[in-house]
Amino acid sequence: MIDGMRRHYYIFLLLTFLASCSPRNLTTVPDSSIALEDCALTSPAGFQVDARCGTLTVPEDRDNPDGRQIELHVSVIPAIKREPEADALFLLAGGPGQSAIETFPSMISMMSQIHEDRDIVLVDQRGTGKSNPLRCLTPEDESLTDDQVIAKLKACPETLDADLHFYTTEIAMTDLDEVRAALGYEAINIYGASYGTRAALTYLRMFPEHVRTVTLDAVVDSGFVMFMDAAEDGQASLEEFFAHCEADEACKSTFPKLRSEFDGLLVRLKESPVEITIPHPLTNQPLDLTVTRQMITNMVFNTLYVPDLVATLPLSIHAAYADENYVPLISQAFLVDAGIYDGMFYAVTCTEDAPLISASEAAARSKQSVFGDRTVDFSAVCADWPKGKVSPEFRAPVTSNVPVLILSGDADPITPPWHADKVAESLTNEIHLIFSGMGHGNFSSRCSTNIFKSFIENASIEGLDTSCVKDIQPPPFFIDFSGPRP
């Protein structure tokens, strides 16, 4: 789950191992009513993954099958073996608003052992990718003021080619099951990250007979309401960050006044925002920005998602405070841009989350947090968005005996482990692994990928070797721009 205002930063994973994956035979896909053709999926770094791609046409309003139709884009990365296992792995993206087809090619090299035996299936959820994409803001809007951004988001529904009542999680999971059936899979394995865990649990509730295993990474529980816990959870993550620096000899000696520098930076910007022009971190084009207190807290919050970026945070805070050099802090925040289709984000969350926000409770719970009440702008935008319907069961805890592997980072600022603990209460066949000092999404280590491989192969939590989890540590802090101390 991510911040829905100026930029949506969902840090699914910061993966550095990107490689092309070439199955021996791209025709080894089950009998399918979807016409699949050879295609290549491109990772953000430009590496390609060979796949089979096609579309499935579905009604936008499933209660009106003869009405407007939309196309769901589907990619199947066939297993390398000529006789693969029958149960494919479906990957569900986060946000809400990420495209699975755009997000997951970078992960395929991390899943090479699973891909050896099983097809991997990516479905662009309606409203994302090429499945009737819904966008409100453009890159040209990065220099807009907060008020201008909110005004554009409020007016966005009139600009979208969609009936926004029908872009909810339950409808999307009905789409997903139709894709499953059309591709000829009887049972599937599901991996969901962040909002993808809400989607995965929804699918498990709606279609339990077709689920072999579920893996939940950075978990959204049934009671999670967008931004209601963000201030408190984010503050807890920030406090852990400061404590980690203070317990680290190199960080403490290099940045002995880090807390007071951060506080001083926020006070200074609250009194006097700063106008700057910097090279855009992604395009290198001139970018005009007004650096405000809220901008800095938003960027710090989003940086806390990714341990690799948290390692540079003390240096970036110090540079901003001591030298008024905001480029490192801003640049690292841009590195975690999630490619969110923000129209889909609001279509989902304005229906599923906004009606459950208590303004008074949110204000009270955010008082002790530097991150403030993020529900205010969110509720203002959602007031003007159409609302769809959810079933009475949508917010109920999911009860199941299907094997479930749960991954959490205890420094996650948006879905810390207590959310996963609540999900686990109604599951009878689960294991919850917590990675110390880690953030949002924990599928980037050899430890987690080996556990995942064993779990998928055996469809069981019994006998899993999880001993490596205790050895996972966040990266060392940078003491200068050359890197950590040797």
Secondary structure, 3 states (H helix, E strand, C coil): CCCCCCCCCCCCCCCCCCCCECCCCCCCCCCCCCCCEEEEEECCCCCEEEEEEEEEEEECCCCCCCCCEEEEEEEEECCCCCCCCCCCEEEECCCCCCCHHHHHHHHHHHHHHHHHHCCEEEECCCCCCCCCCCCCCCHHHHHCCHHHHHHHHHHHHHHCCCCHHHCCHHHHHHHHHHHHHHHCCCCEEEEEECHHHHHHHHHHHHCHHHEEEEEEECCCCCCCCCCCCHHHHHHHHHHHHHHHHHHCHHHHHHCCCHHHHHHHHHHHHHHCCEEEEEECCCCCCEEEEEECHHHHHHHHHHHCCCHHHHCCHHHHHHHHHHHCCCHHHHHHHHCCCCCCCHHHHHHHHHHHCHHHCCHHHHHHHCCCCCCCCCHHHHHHHHCCCCCCCCCCCCCCCCCECCCEEEEEECCCCCCCHHHHHHHHCCECCEEEEEECCCCCCCCCCHHHHHHHHHHHHHCCCCCCCCHHHHHCCCCCCEEECCEECC
